[in-house]
Amino acid sequence: MSENVKKAPSLRELTQKYKVGEFFQKYTMVLALVLVAAFFALRTGGKTLLPANINNLIAQNAYVFVLAAGMLLCILTGGNIDLSVGSVVCFAAAVGTVMMQSGVNMWIAVLAMLAIGLAVGTFQGFWIAKLHVPAFIATLSGMYAFRGFSNVVLGGYQVSITNQSFLDLFGGGAGCYVPDYLRQLFGLANGKPNITCLVVGGLAVVIYILMTIRKIHIQKKLQIHQSIIGMAITTVLISAVIIWLTLKLASHRGIPTVMIWICLVLGVYQYITTRTAIGRHLYAVGGNEKATALSGVKTRNVFWFAYASIGLMAGLAGILTAARARGIDPTYGEGYEMDAIASCFIGGASAYGGIGKVSGMIIGAVLMGVINQGMGILGVDSNYQKVVKGIVLLVAVMFDVLSKRQKR
């Protein structure tokens, strides 16, 4: 009877699979983000860590998170990209802004912007998936075409948005923060910290820890071996970051409304890539398209889905961009596609497809945002900022290439 009783694993058994080198290799970009953030914090005298600048970092890079989520799916299909998203952002925002200026209901304009993005993505996906036009060519054509359409819609001029509800809801108005409902509920005077923000942040930490525990139990049942020490360190670090971010936002004005849209998008894409059949098919197509097709998967529909998805995200990015800028002009969206692509590759997505995570993309987007903001505060010339971002992207892709060679 006693022979069937399993002994609890010893500390040595729990840690024997844990290798420091593997940990650093897995979390290279996280460590890079910490070092870059620390560098700019020291160089700016702590200005980059001020609550107001943390809030600005989120608001200014909202479009990057949204577009990079969609771009990740395209990259997963085999390193494909969408060069047209910046122009589609401008086109969708231009149509919606002109509609609101003409007196059209805000929600109709919002739906129109989303519909335009989805329609463009579906249209380009048709050329790529069904007519086998290379993604680079199809989206390059779209980049020029929809930039031209944007100029036509706007007449070459900037158009402003005066709808305050739209601005507040999507991050461009004075009221673009979630109200402190808990202070109001308990009849407390307005002030800091923002109690609602603190509670939401606390709940986020608890939920994340519970999800990690659940993941450990599932892996144990499936007999999937993974370093508990590594998972524990990751959980502690991520929880610490959430707490730190919560305290910073609570000491400012609370949760920016744009952050809700970012979290919603990231949550949906995390679910798609980890819990759905289409998510598994995206990775399979990127790993070996021919083998995936032979297994019965309609691979061309997978491509179509990826490009329709990023089109929809371009529509949402257009909404967020127009709200933050309180309007739109024909130059808006230029370079957006490069920021999204860079965020994915810096975050660990493979240039060959089949590899990449939403969590990694988030790290890449934050790293790009920190670099942009840090150099901006230091007064670095915009041209040199582009040089730095180019070097960071090249290093990230080279790291991916070298990692693949080592595995071989």
The 8 nearest C-alpha neighbors of each residue, nearest first, counted from 0:
[[1, 2, 3, 4, 5, 6, 7, 8],
 [0, 2, 4, 3, 5, 6, 7, 8],
 [1, 3, 0, 4, 5, 6, 7, 8],
 [4, 2, 1, 0, 5, 6, 7, 8],
 [5, 3, 1, 2, 6, 0, 7, 8],
 [6, 4, 3, 7, 2, 1, 8, 0],
 [7, 5, 8, 4, 9, 3, 2, 1],
 [6, 8, 9, 5, 4, 10, 12, 13],
 [9, 7, 12, 6, 13, 10, 11, 5],
 [10, 8, 12, 11, 13, 7, 6, 14],
 [9, 11, 13, 12, 14, 8, 15, 7],
 [10, 12, 14, 9, 13, 15, 8, 16],
 [13, 11, 9, 15, 10, 14, 8, 16],
 [14, 12, 10, 11, 15, 9, 227, 8],
 [13, 15, 17, 11, 16, 12, 10, 228],
 [14, 16, 12, 17, 11, 13, 18, 226],
 [17, 15, 14, 226, 18, 13, 225, 12],
 [16, 18, 14, 226, 15, 19, 229, 228],
 [19, 17, 21, 20, 16, 22, 15, 14],
 [18, 20, 22, 21, 23, 17, 24, 229],
 [19, 21, 23, 22, 18, 24, 25, 17],
 [20, 22, 24, 18, 19, 23, 25, 17],
 [23, 21, 19, 25, 20, 24, 26, 18],
 [22, 24, 26, 20, 25, 21, 27, 19],
 [25, 23, 21, 27, 22, 26, 20, 19],
 [26, 24, 22, 23, 27, 21, 28, 20],
 [25, 27, 23, 29, 28, 24, 22, 30],
 [26, 28, 30, 24, 29, 23, 25, 31],
 [29, 27, 31, 30, 26, 32, 346, 362],
 [30, 28, 32, 26, 31, 27, 33, 362],
 [29, 31, 33, 27, 28, 32, 34, 26],
 [30, 32, 28, 34, 29, 33, 35, 27],
 [33, 31, 29, 35, 30, 366, 34, 36],
 [34, 32, 30, 36, 31, 35, 37, 29],
 [33, 35, 37, 31, 32, 36, 38, 30],
 [34, 36, 38, 32, 37, 33, 31, 39],
 [37, 35, 33, 39, 38, 34, 32, 40],
 [38, 36, 40, 34, 35, 39, 33, 41],
 [39, 37, 35, 41, 36, 40, 34, 42],
 [38, 40, 42, 41, 36, 373, 37, 43],
 [41, 39, 45, 37, 43, 38, 47, 42],
 [42, 40, 44, 38, 39, 43, 45, 37],
 [41, 43, 39, 40, 44, 38, 45, 377],
 [44, 42, 40, 46, 45, 41, 39, 377],
 [43, 45, 41, 46, 42, 40, 47, 39],
 [44, 46, 40, 43, 48, 47, 41, 49],
 [47, 45, 48, 49, 43, 44, 40, 52],
 [46, 48, 45, 40, 49, 52, 373, 43],
 [49, 47, 46, 45, 53, 50, 40, 52],
 [48, 50, 52, 46, 51, 47, 53, 45],
 [51, 49, 247, 53, 52, 251, 248, 54],
 [52, 50, 54, 49, 53, 55, 251, 248],
 [51, 53, 55, 54, 49, 50, 47, 56],
 [54, 52, 56, 50, 55, 51, 49, 48],
 [53, 55, 51, 52, 57, 56, 50, 58],
 [56, 54, 52, 58, 57, 53, 59, 51],
 [57, 55, 53, 59, 54, 58, 52, 60],
 [56, 58, 54, 55, 60, 59, 61, 53],
 [59, 57, 55, 61, 60, 56, 54, 257],
 [60, 58, 56, 57, 55, 61, 62, 368],
 [59, 61, 63, 62, 57, 58, 56, 368],
 [62, 60, 58, 63, 64, 59, 57, 65],
 [61, 63, 316, 65, 60, 64, 66, 319],
 [64, 62, 60, 66, 61, 339, 65, 67],
 [65, 63, 67, 61, 62, 66, 68, 364],
 [66, 64, 62, 68, 63, 67, 312, 316],
 [67, 65, 63, 69, 68, 339, 64, 312],
 [66, 68, 339, 70, 64, 69, 65, 63],
 [69, 67, 71, 66, 65, 70, 64, 268],
 [68, 70, 309, 66, 67, 71, 72, 308],
 [69, 71, 67, 73, 72, 68, 66, 309],
 [70, 72, 74, 68, 69, 73, 67, 343],
 [71, 73, 75, 305, 70, 74, 69, 76],
 [74, 72, 70, 305, 79, 71, 75, 76],
 [73, 75, 78, 79, 71, 76, 72, 352],
 [74, 76, 352, 353, 72, 285, 77, 73],
 [77, 75, 285, 74, 284, 73, 352, 281],
 [352, 78, 76, 285, 351, 75, 79, 74],
 [77, 79, 74, 352, 351, 350, 75, 76],
 [80, 78, 74, 73, 77, 134, 76, 81],
 [81, 79, 73, 74, 82, 70, 78, 135],
 [80, 82, 138, 83, 84, 70, 135, 134],
 [83, 81, 138, 139, 336, 84, 142, 80],
 [82, 84, 142, 138, 141, 86, 81, 85],
 [85, 83, 87, 86, 336, 313, 82, 88],
 [86, 84, 332, 335, 88, 336, 87, 333],
 [85, 87, 146, 89, 88, 145, 142, 84],
 [86, 88, 84, 90, 89, 85, 145, 91],
 [89, 87, 317, 313, 85, 86, 91, 90],
 [88, 90, 86, 92, 87, 332, 331, 91],
 [91, 89, 149, 87, 93, 92, 88, 145],
 [92, 90, 112, 94, 88, 93, 89, 314],
 [91, 93, 317, 95, 89, 90, 94, 96],
 [94, 92, 90, 96, 91, 95, 89, 97],
 [93, 95, 97, 91, 92, 96, 98, 90],
 [96, 94, 108, 98, 92, 97, 93, 112],
 [95, 97, 99, 93, 98, 94, 92, 100],
 [96, 98, 100, 94, 99, 95, 93, 101],
 [97, 99, 95, 101, 96, 103, 100, 108],
 [100, 98, 103, 102, 96, 101, 97, 105],
 [99, 101, 97, 102, 98, 96, 160, 103],
 [102, 100, 98, 99, 103, 97, 96, 104],
 [101, 103, 99, 100, 104, 98, 105, 97],
 [102, 104, 99, 98, 101, 105, 108, 107],
 [105, 103, 107, 106, 108, 102, 99, 98],
 [106, 104, 108, 107, 99, 109, 103, 165],
 [107, 105, 109, 108, 104, 110, 111, 103],
 [106, 108, 110, 104, 109, 105, 111, 103],
 [107, 109, 95, 111, 105, 106, 110, 98],
 [110, 108, 106, 112, 111, 107, 105, 113],
 [111, 109, 113, 107, 112, 108, 114, 106],
 [110, 112, 108, 114, 109, 113, 115, 107],
 [113, 111, 91, 115, 109, 314, 110, 114],
 [112, 114, 314, 110, 116, 115, 111, 311],
 [115, 113, 111, 117, 116, 112, 118, 110],
 [116, 114, 118, 112, 113, 117, 91, 111],
 [115, 117, 314, 310, 311, 113, 119, 114],
 [116, 118, 311, 310, 114, 120, 115, 119],
 [119, 117, 115, 121, 120, 116, 114, 122],
 [120, 118, 122, 116, 121, 117, 310, 115],
 [121, 119, 310, 307, 306, 117, 123, 122],
 [120, 122, 307, 124, 118, 119, 123, 117],
 [123, 121, 119, 125, 124, 120, 118, 126],
 [122, 124, 120, 126, 125, 121, 119, 127],
 [123, 125, 303, 121, 127, 306, 122, 126],
 [126, 124, 122, 128, 129, 123, 127, 121],
 [127, 125, 130, 123, 124, 132, 129, 128],
 [126, 128, 132, 131, 124, 125, 134, 130],
 [129, 127, 299, 125, 303, 131, 302, 124],
 [128, 130, 125, 131, 126, 127, 299, 124],
 [129, 131, 126, 132, 127, 128, 125, 133],
 [132, 130, 127, 128, 129, 133, 126, 134],
 [131, 133, 127, 130, 126, 134, 137, 136],
 [134, 132, 135, 136, 127, 131, 137, 126],
 [135, 133, 137, 136, 127, 138, 132, 79],
 [134, 136, 133, 138, 137, 139, 80, 81],
 [137, 135, 139, 133, 134, 138, 140, 132],
 [138, 136, 134, 140, 139, 135, 133, 132],
 [137, 139, 141, 83, 82, 140, 81, 135],
 [140, 138, 142, 136, 141, 82, 137, 135],
 [141, 139, 138, 137, 142, 143, 144, 136],
 [140, 142, 138, 144, 83, 139, 143, 145],
 [141, 143, 83, 139, 86, 140, 144, 145],
 [142, 144, 146, 141, 140, 145, 147, 139],
 [145, 143, 141, 147, 146, 142, 140, 148],
 [146, 144, 148, 147, 86, 143, 142, 141],
 [147, 145, 86, 149, 143, 148, 144, 142],
 [146, 148, 145, 144, 150, 149, 143, 151],
 [149, 147, 145, 151, 150, 146, 152, 144],
 [150, 148, 90, 146, 152, 147, 151, 329],
 [151, 149, 155, 147, 153, 329, 148, 152],
 [150, 152, 148, 154, 149, 153, 147, 155],
 [153, 151, 149, 150, 154, 148, 93, 94],
 [154, 152, 150, 155, 151, 156, 149, 93],
 [153, 155, 151, 156, 150, 152, 149, 157],
 [154, 156, 150, 153, 329, 151, 157, 328],
 [157, 155, 154, 153, 328, 158, 329, 150],
 [156, 158, 328, 327, 159, 153, 155, 326],
 [157, 159, 326, 327, 328, 156, 160, 153],
 [160, 158, 326, 325, 327, 161, 157, 96],
 [159, 161, 326, 325, 162, 96, 100, 158],
 [160, 162, 163, 159, 325, 100, 166, 326],
 [161, 163, 165, 164, 160, 166, 99, 105],
 [164, 162, 166, 165, 161, 167, 172, 160],
 [165, 163, 167, 166, 162, 168, 172, 105],
 [164, 166, 168, 163, 162, 167, 169, 105],
 [165, 167, 171, 172, 322, 163, 164, 169],
 [168, 166, 175, 172, 174, 164, 170, 165],
 [167, 169, 165, 166, 170, 164, 175, 256],
 [170, 168, 166, 319, 257, 167, 322, 165],
 [171, 169, 175, 257, 167, 323, 256, 166],
 [170, 172, 323, 166, 322, 167, 169, 325],
 [173, 171, 167, 166, 175, 174, 170, 163],
 [172, 174, 175, 167, 171, 176, 166, 170],
 [173, 175, 167, 172, 176, 177, 168, 166],
 [176, 174, 167, 170, 172, 256, 173, 255],
 [177, 175, 255, 256, 174, 254, 178, 253],
 [176, 178, 254, 256, 255, 179, 253, 175],
 [179, 177, 180, 176, 253, 195, 254, 174],
 [180, 178, 195, 181, 182, 193, 194, 177],
 [179, 181, 183, 182, 178, 184, 195, 177],
 [182, 180, 184, 183, 195, 179, 185, 194],
 [183, 181, 187, 185, 184, 180, 179, 186],
 [182, 184, 186, 180, 181, 185, 187, 179],
 [185, 183, 181, 182, 186, 180, 187, 179],
 [186, 184, 182, 183, 187, 181, 180, 188],
 [187, 185, 183, 184, 182, 188, 181, 189],
 [188, 186, 182, 185, 183, 189, 184, 181],
 [189, 187, 190, 186, 182, 183, 185, 191],
 [190, 188, 187, 182, 191, 183, 179, 193],
 [191, 189, 188, 192, 193, 187, 182, 252],
 [192, 190, 193, 250, 249, 189, 251, 194],
 [191, 193, 250, 249, 194, 190, 251, 197],
 [192, 194, 249, 191, 196, 253, 195, 179],
 [195, 193, 197, 196, 192, 198, 181, 179],
 [196, 194, 198, 179, 197, 181, 193, 199],
 [195, 197, 199, 194, 193, 198, 253, 249],
 [198, 196, 194, 200, 195, 199, 245, 201],
 [197, 199, 201, 195, 200, 196, 202, 194],
 [200, 198, 202, 196, 201, 197, 203, 195],
 [201, 199, 203, 197, 245, 198, 202, 196],
 [202, 200, 198, 204, 203, 199, 197, 205],
 [201, 203, 205, 199, 204, 200, 206, 198],
 [202, 204, 200, 206, 201, 205, 207, 199],
 [205, 203, 207, 201, 202, 206, 238, 208],
 [206, 204, 202, 208, 207, 203, 209, 201],
 [207, 205, 209, 203, 208, 204, 202, 210],
 [206, 208, 210, 204, 205, 209, 203, 211],
 [209, 207, 211, 205, 210, 206, 204, 212],
 [208, 210, 212, 206, 211, 207, 213, 205],
 [211, 209, 213, 207, 208, 212, 206, 214],
 [210, 212, 214, 208, 213, 209, 207, 215],
 [213, 211, 209, 215, 214, 210, 208, 216],
 [212, 214, 210, 216, 211, 215, 209, 217],
 [213, 215, 211, 217, 212, 216, 210, 218],
 [214, 216, 212, 218, 213, 217, 219, 211],
 [217, 215, 219, 213, 214, 218, 220, 212],
 [218, 216, 214, 220, 219, 215, 213, 221],
 [219, 217, 223, 221, 215, 220, 216, 222],
 [218, 220, 222, 216, 217, 221, 223, 215],
 [221, 219, 217, 222, 218, 216, 223, 215],
 [220, 222, 218, 219, 223, 217, 216, 224],
 [223, 221, 219, 220, 218, 224, 217, 225],
 [224, 222, 218, 221, 219, 225, 220, 217],
 [223, 225, 222, 226, 218, 219, 16, 221],
 [226, 224, 227, 223, 16, 230, 218, 229],
 [225, 227, 229, 228, 17, 16, 230, 14],
 [228, 226, 230, 229, 231, 225, 13, 14],
 [227, 229, 231, 226, 230, 232, 14, 17],
 [228, 230, 226, 232, 227, 231, 233, 17],
 [229, 231, 233, 227, 228, 232, 234, 226],
 [232, 230, 228, 234, 233, 229, 227, 235],
 [231, 233, 235, 229, 234, 230, 236, 228],
 [232, 234, 230, 236, 231, 235, 237, 229],
 [235, 233, 231, 237, 232, 236, 238, 230],
 [234, 236, 238, 232, 233, 237, 239, 231],
 [235, 237, 239, 233, 238, 234, 232, 240],
 [236, 238, 240, 234, 239, 235, 233, 241],
 [239, 237, 241, 235, 240, 236, 204, 234],
 [240, 238, 236, 242, 237, 241, 235, 243],
 [239, 241, 243, 237, 238, 242, 244, 236],
 [240, 242, 238, 244, 239, 243, 245, 237],
 [243, 241, 245, 239, 240, 244, 238, 246],
 [242, 244, 240, 246, 245, 241, 239, 247],
 [245, 243, 247, 241, 246, 242, 240, 248],
 [246, 244, 242, 248, 200, 243, 247, 249],
 [247, 245, 249, 243, 244, 248, 250, 242],
 [246, 248, 50, 244, 250, 245, 249, 243],
 [247, 249, 253, 251, 245, 250, 246, 50],
 [250, 248, 193, 253, 192, 246, 251, 247],
 [249, 251, 192, 247, 248, 191, 246, 252],
 [250, 252, 248, 249, 50, 253, 51, 247],
 [253, 251, 249, 248, 250, 193, 176, 254],
 [252, 254, 249, 248, 193, 196, 251, 176],
 [253, 255, 177, 176, 196, 248, 256, 252],
 [256, 254, 176, 257, 258, 175, 177, 253],
 [257, 255, 176, 258, 259, 175, 170, 177],
 [256, 258, 170, 260, 259, 255, 169, 261],
 [257, 259, 261, 256, 255, 260, 262, 254],
 [258, 260, 262, 257, 256, 261, 263, 255],
 [259, 261, 263, 257, 258, 262, 264, 256],
 [260, 262, 258, 264, 259, 263, 265, 257],
 [263, 261, 265, 259, 264, 260, 266, 258],
 [262, 264, 260, 266, 261, 265, 259, 267],
 [265, 263, 267, 261, 266, 262, 260, 268],
 [264, 266, 262, 268, 267, 263, 269, 261],
 [265, 267, 269, 263, 264, 268, 262, 270],
 [266, 268, 270, 264, 269, 265, 271, 263],
 [269, 267, 271, 265, 270, 266, 272, 264],
 [268, 270, 266, 272, 267, 271, 357, 265],
 [269, 271, 267, 268, 274, 273, 272, 266],
 [272, 270, 268, 275, 278, 269, 273, 274],
 [271, 273, 278, 269, 270, 268, 274, 275],
 [274, 272, 270, 271, 269, 275, 278, 279],
 [273, 275, 270, 271, 272, 278, 276, 279],
 [276, 274, 278, 271, 277, 273, 272, 279],
 [275, 277, 279, 278, 280, 274, 271, 272],
 [276, 278, 280, 279, 275, 281, 301, 271],
 [279, 277, 272, 281, 275, 276, 271, 280],
 [280, 278, 276, 282, 281, 277, 283, 275],
 [279, 281, 283, 277, 278, 282, 284, 276],
 [282, 280, 278, 284, 279, 283, 76, 75],
 [281, 283, 353, 285, 279, 280, 284, 75],
 [282, 284, 280, 286, 285, 281, 291, 287],
 [285, 283, 288, 281, 287, 286, 76, 282],
 [286, 284, 353, 76, 77, 352, 282, 75],
 [285, 287, 353, 283, 284, 282, 352, 288],
 [288, 286, 284, 290, 289, 285, 283, 291],
 [287, 289, 284, 291, 290, 292, 285, 286],
 [290, 288, 292, 291, 287, 293, 284, 298],
 [289, 291, 293, 292, 287, 288, 294, 284],
 [290, 292, 288, 294, 289, 293, 296, 284],
 [293, 291, 296, 289, 294, 295, 290, 298],
 [292, 294, 290, 295, 291, 289, 296, 288],
 [295, 293, 291, 292, 296, 290, 289, 297],
 [296, 294, 293, 292, 297, 291, 298, 290],
 [295, 297, 292, 298, 294, 291, 293, 280],
 [298, 296, 299, 300, 292, 295, 301, 291],
 [297, 299, 301, 300, 296, 292, 284, 302],
 [298, 300, 128, 302, 301, 297, 303, 129],
 [301, 299, 303, 298, 302, 297, 304, 128],
 [300, 302, 298, 304, 299, 303, 305, 281],
 [303, 301, 305, 299, 300, 304, 128, 306],
 [302, 304, 124, 300, 301, 306, 305, 128],
 [303, 305, 307, 301, 302, 306, 308, 300],
 [306, 304, 308, 302, 73, 72, 303, 307],
 [305, 307, 124, 120, 309, 308, 303, 304],
 [308, 306, 120, 121, 310, 304, 305, 117],
 [309, 307, 305, 306, 311, 310, 69, 304],
 [308, 310, 69, 312, 306, 311, 307, 70],
 [311, 309, 120, 116, 117, 313, 307, 308],
 [310, 312, 117, 116, 314, 308, 309, 313],
 [311, 313, 309, 315, 314, 310, 66, 65],
 [314, 312, 316, 310, 88, 311, 315, 116],
 [313, 315, 116, 113, 317, 311, 112, 312],
 [316, 314, 312, 318, 317, 313, 113, 319],
 [317, 315, 313, 62, 319, 318, 314, 320],
 [316, 318, 88, 92, 314, 320, 315, 319],
 [317, 319, 315, 321, 316, 320, 92, 322],
 [320, 318, 316, 322, 317, 321, 169, 323],
 [321, 319, 317, 323, 322, 318, 316, 324],
 [320, 322, 326, 324, 318, 319, 323, 327],
 [323, 321, 171, 325, 166, 319, 320, 324],
 [322, 324, 171, 320, 325, 321, 170, 319],
 [323, 325, 321, 326, 322, 320, 171, 327],
 [326, 324, 322, 160, 323, 321, 159, 171],
 [327, 325, 159, 160, 321, 324, 158, 322],
 [326, 328, 158, 321, 157, 93, 159, 331],
 [327, 329, 157, 330, 331, 156, 158, 153],
 [330, 328, 150, 331, 149, 155, 153, 89],
 [331, 329, 328, 333, 332, 89, 327, 146],
 [332, 330, 89, 333, 329, 328, 327, 85],
 [331, 333, 85, 335, 89, 88, 86, 334],
 [334, 332, 85, 335, 331, 330, 86, 336],
 [333, 335, 337, 336, 332, 85, 338, 331],
 [336, 334, 85, 338, 332, 337, 333, 339],
 [335, 337, 339, 85, 334, 338, 84, 82],
 [336, 338, 340, 334, 339, 335, 341, 82],
 [337, 339, 341, 335, 336, 340, 342, 63],
 [340, 338, 67, 336, 342, 337, 63, 341],
 [341, 339, 337, 343, 342, 338, 336, 344],
 [340, 342, 338, 344, 343, 339, 345, 392],
 [343, 341, 363, 364, 339, 345, 340, 344],
 [344, 342, 360, 346, 340, 341, 348, 345],
 [343, 345, 348, 341, 346, 347, 342, 396],
 [346, 344, 363, 395, 342, 347, 343, 341],
 [347, 345, 359, 363, 360, 343, 344, 362],
 [346, 348, 344, 345, 355, 359, 349, 343],
 [349, 347, 355, 344, 354, 343, 346, 350],
 [350, 348, 351, 354, 352, 347, 355, 399],
 [349, 351, 78, 352, 348, 344, 396, 74],
 [352, 350, 78, 349, 77, 353, 285, 74],
 [77, 353, 351, 78, 75, 285, 349, 76],
 [352, 354, 285, 282, 286, 75, 77, 76],
 [355, 353, 349, 348, 352, 75, 282, 356],
 [354, 356, 348, 347, 349, 75, 353, 359],
 [357, 355, 359, 358, 360, 348, 354, 347],
 [356, 358, 360, 359, 269, 361, 68, 355],
 [359, 357, 361, 356, 360, 362, 346, 269],
 [360, 358, 346, 362, 356, 361, 357, 347],
 [359, 361, 346, 343, 357, 363, 362, 358],
 [362, 360, 364, 358, 359, 363, 365, 357],
 [363, 361, 359, 365, 360, 364, 346, 366],
 [362, 364, 346, 342, 345, 360, 366, 361],
 [363, 365, 342, 361, 367, 366, 362, 360],
 [366, 364, 368, 362, 367, 363, 369, 361],
 [365, 367, 363, 369, 368, 364, 32, 362],
 [368, 366, 370, 364, 365, 369, 371, 363],
 [369, 367, 365, 371, 366, 370, 372, 364],
 [368, 370, 366, 372, 371, 367, 373, 365],
 [369, 371, 367, 373, 368, 372, 374, 366],
 [372, 370, 368, 374, 369, 373, 375, 367],
 [371, 373, 375, 369, 374, 370, 368, 376],
 [374, 372, 370, 376, 375, 39, 371, 369],
 [373, 375, 377, 379, 371, 376, 372, 370],
 [374, 376, 372, 378, 373, 377, 379, 371],
 [377, 375, 373, 378, 374, 372, 43, 379],
 [378, 376, 374, 375, 379, 373, 43, 42],
 [377, 379, 375, 376, 374, 380, 381, 373],
 [380, 378, 374, 377, 375, 381, 384, 383],
 [379, 381, 383, 382, 378, 384, 375, 374],
 [382, 380, 384, 383, 379, 385, 375, 374],
 [383, 381, 385, 384, 380, 386, 379, 387],
 [382, 384, 386, 385, 380, 381, 387, 379],
 [385, 383, 381, 387, 382, 386, 388, 380],
 [384, 386, 388, 382, 383, 387, 389, 381],
 [385, 387, 383, 389, 384, 388, 390, 382],
 [386, 388, 390, 384, 389, 385, 391, 383],
 [389, 387, 391, 385, 390, 386, 392, 384],
 [388, 390, 386, 392, 387, 391, 385, 393],
 [389, 391, 393, 387, 392, 388, 394, 386],
 [390, 392, 388, 394, 389, 393, 395, 387],
 [391, 393, 395, 389, 390, 394, 341, 345],
 [394, 392, 390, 396, 395, 391, 397, 389],
 [393, 395, 397, 391, 392, 396, 398, 390],
 [396, 394, 345, 392, 398, 393, 397, 391],
 [397, 395, 399, 393, 398, 394, 392, 400],
 [398, 396, 400, 394, 399, 395, 401, 393],
 [397, 399, 395, 401, 396, 400, 402, 394],
 [400, 398, 396, 402, 397, 401, 403, 349],
 [399, 401, 397, 403, 402, 398, 396, 404],
 [402, 400, 404, 398, 403, 399, 397, 405],
 [403, 401, 399, 405, 404, 400, 398, 406],
 [404, 402, 406, 400, 401, 405, 399, 407],
 [405, 403, 401, 407, 402, 406, 400, 399],
 [404, 406, 402, 407, 403, 401, 400, 399],
 [407, 405, 403, 404, 402, 401, 400, 399],
 [406, 404, 405, 403, 402, 401, 400, 399]]
